[in-house]
């Protein structure tokens, strides 16, 4: 149902109150979130099923929610969107963590609300979401005993932000149904390198750790009990200004049955 002009104005005001947006998302009636990345421009590279009716989907590292709500739009019966419980819960370096802990509780709570909470909530309200549920966990804490298993597990451009991406993939594998799939994208390096190599990209004040070559991610997926990899794609992610360029590798991995 179309919004009234008053509802549109109220939604636009809610969007404007949030200073930190990752995804640029069209909410309809001319309302768009002012995020850095318009992922709708890159959907073709992910080879998602056009329809996901009846599917249970896990979105790991959902950020402001573009993919979680896209899965719902495609008909997923349930989408569980995973995000860290706080900004401090990232795999920060000791020096950066010490700086964070020097901030007041109010400052830290404001960061959590601005970056981790409010954007996702406003997008869900704007889209009238009914089947997306958000939970707060680190990737290392994903367990099938708690969450059940999923037809599709998705990780979008997130693994470079964890110190142990192999453990992260193992945890996602545990949550994947035997006949399901993991769809994963990574910030990649050495795209033509046949050897499985990873590049350290850590900085003391950034939560960045590893870039993998496509061959490396494929090898890790095989090691973590995904026996078949398909729908490989490469693209260069750009921000809305066109100044940021990030080579990206996407693939579908299927579990050993």
SEPA-103351 format. One record per residue (C-alpha): residue number from 1; residue in one letter; x, y, z. Coordinates in nm, 2 decimals, m for minus. Each point is the difference from the previous one (the first is absolute). Layout:
<atoms>
<atom k="NUM" r="A" east="X" north="Y" up="Z"/>
...
</atoms>
This chain:
<atoms>
<atom k="1" r="X" east="0.00" north="0.00" up="0.00"/>
<atom k="2" r="X" east="0.14" north="0.34" up="m0.09"/>
<atom k="3" r="X" east="0.09" north="0.23" up="0.28"/>
<atom k="4" r="X" east="m0.17" north="0.33" up="0.06"/>
<atom k="5" r="X" east="0.21" north="0.31" up="m0.04"/>
<atom k="6" r="X" east="0.01" north="0.03" up="0.37"/>
<atom k="7" r="X" east="0.13" north="m0.35" up="0.04"/>
<atom k="8" r="X" east="0.26" north="0.06" up="m0.27"/>
<atom k="9" r="X" east="0.12" north="0.32" up="0.18"/>
<atom k="10" r="X" east="0.02" north="m0.18" up="0.33"/>
<atom k="11" r="X" east="0.21" north="m0.28" up="m0.15"/>
<atom k="12" r="X" east="0.23" north="0.25" up="m0.17"/>
<atom k="13" r="X" east="0.05" north="0.17" up="0.33"/>
<atom k="14" r="X" east="0.09" north="m0.33" up="0.17"/>
<atom k="15" r="X" east="0.25" north="m0.08" up="m0.27"/>
<atom k="16" r="X" east="0.16" north="0.35" up="0.03"/>
<atom k="17" r="X" east="0.04" north="m0.04" up="0.38"/>
<atom k="18" r="X" east="0.25" north="m0.29" up="m0.05"/>
<atom k="19" r="X" east="0.35" north="0.12" up="m0.08"/>
<atom k="20" r="X" east="0.16" north="m0.34" up="m0.09"/>
<atom k="21" r="X" east="m0.14" north="m0.20" up="m0.29"/>
<atom k="22" r="X" east="0.18" north="m0.28" up="m0.18"/>
<atom k="23" r="X" east="m0.26" north="m0.11" up="m0.26"/>
<atom k="24" r="X" east="m0.18" north="0.24" up="m0.24"/>
<atom k="25" r="X" east="m0.35" north="m0.14" up="0.00"/>
<atom k="26" r="X" east="m0.31" north="0.11" up="m0.20"/>
<atom k="27" r="X" east="m0.29" north="0.02" up="0.25"/>
<atom k="28" r="X" east="m0.25" north="0.12" up="m0.26"/>
<atom k="29" r="X" east="m0.17" north="0.34" up="m0.06"/>
<atom k="30" r="X" east="0.33" north="0.16" up="m0.06"/>
<atom k="31" r="X" east="0.15" north="m0.10" up="0.34"/>
<atom k="32" r="X" east="0.35" north="m0.14" up="m0.02"/>
<atom k="33" r="X" east="0.25" north="m0.07" up="0.28"/>
<atom k="34" r="X" east="0.32" north="0.20" up="m0.05"/>
<atom k="35" r="X" east="0.24" north="m0.31" up="0.02"/>
<atom k="36" r="X" east="0.33" north="m0.04" up="m0.16"/>
<atom k="37" r="X" east="m0.08" north="m0.30" up="m0.21"/>
<atom k="38" r="X" east="m0.30" north="m0.05" up="m0.23"/>
<atom k="39" r="X" east="0.01" north="m0.38" up="m0.01"/>
<atom k="40" r="X" east="m0.31" north="m0.02" up="m0.22"/>
<atom k="41" r="X" east="0.25" north="0.08" up="m0.29"/>
<atom k="42" r="X" east="0.19" north="m0.32" up="0.07"/>
<atom k="43" r="X" east="m0.27" north="m0.26" up="0.06"/>
<atom k="44" r="X" east="0.05" north="m0.17" up="m0.33"/>
<atom k="45" r="X" east="0.34" north="m0.12" up="0.11"/>
<atom k="46" r="X" east="m0.14" north="m0.19" up="0.30"/>
<atom k="47" r="X" east="m0.22" north="m0.24" up="m0.20"/>
<atom k="48" r="X" east="m0.26" north="m0.01" up="0.28"/>
<atom k="49" r="X" east="m0.31" north="m0.21" up="m0.08"/>
<atom k="50" r="X" east="m0.26" north="0.23" up="m0.15"/>
<atom k="51" r="X" east="m0.26" north="m0.14" up="0.24"/>
<atom k="52" r="X" east="0.08" north="m0.12" up="0.35"/>
<atom k="53" r="X" east="m0.35" north="m0.11" up="0.10"/>
<atom k="54" r="X" east="0.01" north="m0.23" up="0.30"/>
<atom k="55" r="X" east="0.37" north="0.05" up="0.06"/>
<atom k="56" r="X" east="0.16" north="0.06" up="0.33"/>
<atom k="57" r="X" east="0.29" north="0.25" up="m0.04"/>
<atom k="58" r="X" east="0.29" north="0.10" up="0.23"/>
<atom k="59" r="X" east="0.16" north="0.34" up="m0.08"/>
<atom k="60" r="X" east="0.33" north="0.02" up="0.19"/>
<atom k="61" r="X" east="0.12" north="0.36" up="0.04"/>
<atom k="62" r="X" east="m0.32" north="0.16" up="m0.11"/>
<atom k="63" r="X" east="0.11" north="0.36" up="0.07"/>
<atom k="64" r="X" east="m0.28" north="0.24" up="m0.10"/>
<atom k="65" r="X" east="m0.20" north="m0.28" up="m0.16"/>
<atom k="66" r="X" east="0.00" north="0.02" up="m0.38"/>
<atom k="67" r="X" east="0.05" north="m0.37" up="m0.06"/>
<atom k="68" r="X" east="m0.22" north="m0.12" up="0.29"/>
<atom k="69" r="X" east="m0.29" north="0.20" up="m0.13"/>
<atom k="70" r="X" east="0.08" north="m0.10" up="m0.36"/>
<atom k="71" r="X" east="m0.04" north="m0.37" up="0.10"/>
<atom k="72" r="X" east="m0.33" north="0.08" up="0.15"/>
<atom k="73" r="X" east="m0.11" north="0.19" up="m0.31"/>
<atom k="74" r="X" east="0.08" north="m0.32" up="m0.20"/>
<atom k="75" r="X" east="m0.24" north="m0.19" up="0.22"/>
<atom k="76" r="X" east="0.22" north="m0.16" up="0.27"/>
<atom k="77" r="X" east="m0.22" north="m0.15" up="0.27"/>
<atom k="78" r="X" east="0.24" north="0.11" up="0.28"/>
<atom k="79" r="X" east="0.32" north="0.21" up="m0.01"/>
<atom k="80" r="X" east="0.22" north="0.00" up="0.31"/>
<atom k="81" r="X" east="0.24" north="0.30" up="m0.02"/>
<atom k="82" r="X" east="0.31" north="m0.02" up="0.22"/>
<atom k="83" r="X" east="0.18" north="0.30" up="0.12"/>
<atom k="84" r="X" east="0.26" north="0.05" up="0.28"/>
<atom k="85" r="X" east="m0.15" north="0.11" up="0.34"/>
<atom k="86" r="X" east="0.21" north="0.31" up="0.01"/>
<atom k="87" r="X" east="0.26" north="0.21" up="m0.18"/>
<atom k="88" r="X" east="0.26" north="m0.12" up="0.25"/>
<atom k="89" r="X" east="m0.08" north="m0.37" up="m0.08"/>
<atom k="90" r="X" east="0.19" north="0.03" up="m0.33"/>
<atom k="91" r="X" east="0.34" north="m0.16" up="m0.03"/>
<atom k="92" r="X" east="0.19" north="0.32" up="0.09"/>
<atom k="93" r="X" east="0.37" north="0.03" up="0.05"/>
<atom k="94" r="X" east="0.10" north="0.05" up="0.37"/>
<atom k="95" r="X" east="0.09" north="0.37" up="m0.05"/>
<atom k="96" r="X" east="m0.33" north="0.09" up="m0.17"/>
<atom k="97" r="X" east="m0.19" north="m0.20" up="0.26"/>
<atom k="98" r="X" east="0.18" north="0.20" up="0.28"/>
<atom k="99" r="X" east="m0.11" north="0.33" up="m0.17"/>
<atom k="100" r="X" east="m0.36" north="m0.12" up="m0.02"/>
<atom k="101" r="X" east="0.00" north="m0.09" up="0.37"/>
<atom k="102" r="X" east="0.11" north="0.35" up="0.09"/>
<atom k="103" r="X" east="m0.32" north="0.14" up="m0.15"/>
<atom k="104" r="X" east="m0.29" north="0.06" up="0.23"/>
<atom k="105" r="X" east="m0.28" north="m0.25" up="0.03"/>
<atom k="106" r="X" east="m0.24" north="0.25" up="m0.17"/>
<atom k="107" r="X" east="0.24" north="0.05" up="m0.29"/>
<atom k="108" r="X" east="0.03" north="m0.38" up="m0.05"/>
<atom k="109" r="X" east="m0.37" north="m0.05" up="0.02"/>
<atom k="110" r="X" east="m0.05" north="0.28" up="m0.26"/>
<atom k="111" r="X" east="0.24" north="m0.18" up="m0.24"/>
<atom k="112" r="X" east="m0.18" north="m0.33" up="0.05"/>
<atom k="113" r="X" east="m0.34" north="0.16" up="m0.07"/>
<atom k="114" r="X" east="0.12" north="0.20" up="m0.30"/>
<atom k="115" r="X" east="0.21" north="m0.27" up="m0.17"/>
<atom k="116" r="X" east="m0.14" north="m0.33" up="0.12"/>
<atom k="117" r="X" east="m0.37" north="0.05" up="0.08"/>
<atom k="118" r="X" east="m0.20" north="0.29" up="m0.14"/>
<atom k="119" r="X" east="0.06" north="m0.03" up="m0.38"/>
<atom k="120" r="X" east="m0.11" north="m0.36" up="m0.02"/>
<atom k="121" r="X" east="m0.31" north="0.08" up="0.21"/>
<atom k="122" r="X" east="m0.10" north="0.30" up="m0.21"/>
<atom k="123" r="X" east="0.04" north="m0.19" up="m0.33"/>
<atom k="124" r="X" east="m0.21" north="m0.29" up="0.13"/>
<atom k="125" r="X" east="m0.28" north="0.24" up="0.11"/>
<atom k="126" r="X" east="0.02" north="0.19" up="m0.34"/>
<atom k="127" r="X" east="m0.03" north="m0.33" up="m0.20"/>
<atom k="128" r="X" east="m0.27" north="m0.14" up="0.22"/>
<atom k="129" r="X" east="0.21" north="m0.30" up="0.09"/>
<atom k="130" r="X" east="m0.18" north="m0.30" up="0.16"/>
<atom k="131" r="X" east="0.24" north="m0.29" up="m0.04"/>
<atom k="132" r="X" east="0.34" north="0.13" up="0.09"/>
<atom k="133" r="X" east="0.13" north="m0.06" up="0.35"/>
<atom k="134" r="X" east="0.33" north="0.15" up="0.13"/>
<atom k="135" r="X" east="0.22" north="m0.17" up="0.26"/>
<atom k="136" r="X" east="0.32" north="0.12" up="0.16"/>
<atom k="137" r="X" east="0.29" north="m0.25" up="m0.02"/>
<atom k="138" r="X" east="0.36" north="m0.02" up="m0.11"/>
<atom k="139" r="X" east="0.06" north="m0.22" up="m0.30"/>
<atom k="140" r="X" east="0.20" north="m0.23" up="0.23"/>
<atom k="141" r="X" east="m0.31" north="m0.06" up="0.21"/>
<atom k="142" r="X" east="m0.23" north="m0.13" up="m0.28"/>
<atom k="143" r="X" east="m0.11" north="m0.35" up="0.10"/>
<atom k="144" r="X" east="m0.26" north="m0.22" up="m0.16"/>
<atom k="145" r="X" east="m0.11" north="m0.11" up="0.35"/>
<atom k="146" r="X" east="m0.12" north="0.36" up="0.07"/>
<atom k="147" r="X" east="m0.11" north="0.12" up="m0.35"/>
<atom k="148" r="X" east="m0.10" north="m0.32" up="m0.19"/>
<atom k="149" r="X" east="0.12" north="m0.04" up="m0.35"/>
<atom k="150" r="X" east="m0.07" north="0.21" up="m0.31"/>
<atom k="151" r="X" east="m0.07" north="m0.05" up="m0.37"/>
<atom k="152" r="X" east="0.23" north="0.29" up="m0.08"/>
<atom k="153" r="X" east="0.28" north="0.16" up="0.20"/>
<atom k="154" r="X" east="0.14" north="0.33" up="m0.12"/>
<atom k="155" r="X" east="0.31" north="0.19" up="0.09"/>
<atom k="156" r="X" east="0.05" north="0.32" up="m0.20"/>
<atom k="157" r="X" east="0.34" north="0.17" up="0.01"/>
<atom k="158" r="X" east="0.04" north="m0.07" up="0.36"/>
<atom k="159" r="X" east="0.28" north="m0.26" up="0.05"/>
<atom k="160" r="X" east="0.28" north="0.25" up="m0.04"/>
<atom k="161" r="X" east="m0.12" north="0.15" up="0.33"/>
<atom k="162" r="X" east="0.05" north="m0.31" up="0.21"/>
<atom k="163" r="X" east="0.34" north="m0.13" up="0.13"/>
<atom k="164" r="X" east="m0.10" north="m0.36" up="m0.06"/>
<atom k="165" r="X" east="m0.19" north="m0.03" up="m0.32"/>
<atom k="166" r="X" east="0.05" north="m0.37" up="m0.01"/>
<atom k="167" r="X" east="m0.18" north="m0.05" up="0.33"/>
<atom k="168" r="X" east="m0.27" north="0.23" up="m0.13"/>
<atom k="169" r="X" east="m0.05" north="m0.21" up="m0.30"/>
<atom k="170" r="X" east="m0.01" north="m0.32" up="0.21"/>
<atom k="171" r="X" east="m0.28" north="0.16" up="0.21"/>
<atom k="172" r="X" east="m0.20" north="0.10" up="m0.30"/>
<atom k="173" r="X" east="0.05" north="m0.36" up="m0.14"/>
<atom k="174" r="X" east="m0.15" north="m0.14" up="0.32"/>
<atom k="175" r="X" east="m0.31" north="0.22" up="m0.06"/>
<atom k="176" r="X" east="m0.04" north="m0.11" up="m0.36"/>
<atom k="177" r="X" east="m0.25" north="m0.28" up="m0.09"/>
<atom k="178" r="X" east="0.15" north="m0.30" up="m0.17"/>
<atom k="179" r="X" east="m0.19" north="0.10" up="m0.32"/>
<atom k="180" r="X" east="0.06" north="0.37" up="0.06"/>
<atom k="181" r="X" east="0.27" north="0.24" up="m0.11"/>
<atom k="182" r="X" east="0.23" north="0.27" up="0.12"/>
<atom k="183" r="X" east="0.03" north="0.31" up="m0.22"/>
<atom k="184" r="X" east="0.30" north="0.20" up="0.09"/>
<atom k="185" r="X" east="0.17" north="0.32" up="m0.13"/>
<atom k="186" r="X" east="0.34" north="0.12" up="0.10"/>
<atom k="187" r="X" east="0.22" north="0.30" up="m0.06"/>
<atom k="188" r="X" east="0.25" north="m0.19" up="m0.21"/>
<atom k="189" r="X" east="0.36" north="0.03" up="m0.11"/>
<atom k="190" r="X" east="0.22" north="m0.17" up="m0.27"/>
<atom k="191" r="X" east="m0.30" north="m0.11" up="m0.20"/>
<atom k="192" r="X" east="0.22" north="m0.19" up="m0.25"/>
<atom k="193" r="X" east="0.22" north="m0.17" up="0.25"/>
<atom k="194" r="X" east="m0.03" north="m0.38" up="m0.02"/>
<atom k="195" r="X" east="0.15" north="m0.06" up="0.34"/>
<atom k="196" r="X" east="m0.23" north="0.05" up="0.30"/>
<atom k="197" r="X" east="0.14" north="0.32" up="0.16"/>
<atom k="198" r="X" east="m0.12" north="0.25" up="0.25"/>
<atom k="199" r="X" east="0.12" north="0.36" up="0.05"/>
<atom k="200" r="X" east="0.02" north="0.16" up="0.34"/>
<atom k="201" r="X" east="m0.17" north="0.35" up="m0.01"/>
<atom k="202" r="X" east="m0.02" north="0.07" up="0.37"/>
<atom k="203" r="X" east="0.03" north="0.36" up="0.13"/>
<atom k="204" r="X" east="m0.01" north="0.09" up="0.37"/>
<atom k="205" r="X" east="m0.30" north="0.22" up="m0.03"/>
<atom k="206" r="X" east="m0.20" north="m0.20" up="m0.25"/>
<atom k="207" r="X" east="m0.18" north="m0.33" up="0.04"/>
<atom k="208" r="X" east="0.16" north="m0.15" up="m0.31"/>
<atom k="209" r="X" east="0.21" north="m0.32" up="0.00"/>
<atom k="210" r="X" east="0.01" north="m0.22" up="m0.31"/>
<atom k="211" r="X" east="m0.06" north="0.01" up="m0.37"/>
<atom k="212" r="X" east="m0.01" north="m0.34" up="m0.17"/>
<atom k="213" r="X" east="0.07" north="m0.09" up="m0.36"/>
<atom k="214" r="X" east="m0.30" north="m0.18" up="m0.16"/>
<atom k="215" r="X" east="0.21" north="m0.32" up="0.00"/>
<atom k="216" r="X" east="0.06" north="0.05" up="0.38"/>
<atom k="217" r="X" east="m0.37" north="0.04" up="0.07"/>
<atom k="218" r="X" east="m0.08" north="m0.31" up="m0.21"/>
<atom k="219" r="X" east="0.26" north="m0.20" up="0.19"/>
<atom k="220" r="X" east="m0.13" north="0.12" up="0.34"/>
<atom k="221" r="X" east="m0.35" north="m0.09" up="m0.10"/>
<atom k="222" r="X" east="0.11" north="m0.35" up="m0.10"/>
<atom k="223" r="X" east="0.19" north="m0.04" up="0.32"/>
<atom k="224" r="X" east="m0.32" north="0.10" up="0.19"/>
<atom k="225" r="X" east="m0.20" north="m0.28" up="m0.16"/>
<atom k="226" r="X" east="m0.15" north="0.18" up="m0.30"/>
<atom k="227" r="X" east="0.07" north="m0.24" up="m0.29"/>
<atom k="228" r="X" east="m0.14" north="0.19" up="m0.29"/>
<atom k="229" r="X" east="0.04" north="0.36" up="m0.10"/>
<atom k="230" r="X" east="m0.20" north="0.17" up="m0.27"/>
<atom k="231" r="X" east="m0.12" north="0.33" up="m0.13"/>
<atom k="232" r="X" east="0.34" north="0.17" up="0.03"/>
<atom k="233" r="X" east="m0.01" north="0.37" up="m0.08"/>
<atom k="234" r="X" east="0.23" north="0.30" up="0.01"/>
<atom k="235" r="X" east="m0.08" north="0.36" up="0.02"/>
<atom k="236" r="X" east="0.14" north="0.33" up="0.13"/>
<atom k="237" r="X" east="m0.21" north="0.15" up="0.28"/>
<atom k="238" r="X" east="m0.01" north="0.38" up="m0.01"/>
<atom k="239" r="X" east="m0.15" north="0.24" up="0.24"/>
<atom k="240" r="X" east="m0.26" north="0.26" up="m0.11"/>
<atom k="241" r="X" east="0.27" north="0.26" up="m0.06"/>
<atom k="242" r="X" east="0.20" north="m0.23" up="m0.23"/>
<atom k="243" r="X" east="0.32" north="0.06" up="0.20"/>
<atom k="244" r="X" east="0.01" north="m0.33" up="0.18"/>
<atom k="245" r="X" east="0.08" north="m0.32" up="m0.20"/>
<atom k="246" r="X" east="0.01" north="m0.34" up="0.15"/>
<atom k="247" r="X" east="0.05" north="m0.32" up="m0.21"/>
<atom k="248" r="X" east="m0.25" north="m0.25" up="0.12"/>
<atom k="249" r="X" east="m0.04" north="m0.38" up="m0.04"/>
<atom k="250" r="X" east="m0.34" north="m0.17" up="0.04"/>
<atom k="251" r="X" east="m0.07" north="m0.37" up="0.00"/>
<atom k="252" r="X" east="m0.26" north="m0.27" up="0.10"/>
<atom k="253" r="X" east="0.13" north="m0.28" up="0.21"/>
<atom k="254" r="X" east="m0.19" north="m0.33" up="0.06"/>
<atom k="255" r="X" east="0.05" north="m0.23" up="0.30"/>
<atom k="256" r="X" east="0.12" north="m0.36" up="m0.01"/>
<atom k="257" r="X" east="m0.31" north="m0.22" up="0.02"/>
</atoms>
